Every structure is written in structure tokens, then in C-alpha cells.
Amino acid sequence: MPPRSFCERTFEKCDAWVEAGLEGVIETSTIVVRGFEGKRKAPVAIAFVRLDGTDSAIANYVDGLDFEDYDADMRRIAPGKRLRVKFAEVREGRVTDFSFVCID
């Protein structure tokens, strides 16, 4: 992950890159049922995930949910659950080059 510009605790400059794991823990998540123009068709799941080896979370879509039972889907993406990064086949150097999938 790219470094933050400064440490939020000490306000020191941050300029080192950290190798992030390909799995992580959900900090928070939601299912969005109303669509936005130019984005994925609703419903979509989004989670903030703290990847292994990092101390901050990154948000992205969670793939692999069927959205037939929202309560069951929310249990699958509840805080504390683990997700894995899934990279797009074609990458464009954007945050949409990856998404998350449930491990269990």
C-alpha cells in the first residue's frame, strides 16, 4: 500500500511502503441497495478491510454474495470476518483493479 503522508498519531512524515497481505479482517461493511450512475448495479456489498501487515483499512466491493437473503449476506461480511483480495484480469492502476471475496 502507498504510505500515508503523515502519521496520524505523531504527525511525522511517512514515506515508506508497506507490503500488505492478500487477506484481511473486516472493520465495517454494508450492503448498498440503491444504485449510482456509472457504478456497479445495485445491490452491492462494500467493506473496509484491514489487510494483514497494515494498520489501516481500505474500502472496496465484496464479490460472491447472492443477495437473496440480506441478513445472511451481512453475517458473511460482519466485522471480524476475513476476506481475500481478488485482482481483476485486466488492471488499469485504479482501486477497481481489485475487490474482496469471503474466505469462509
Secondary structure, DSSP 8 states (H G I E B T S, - for coil): ----SB-TTT--B--------SEEEEEEEEEE-S--TTS--SSEEEEEEEETT-SSEEEEEEES---S-HHHHHHHT-TT-EEEEEE-SS--SSGGGEEEEE--
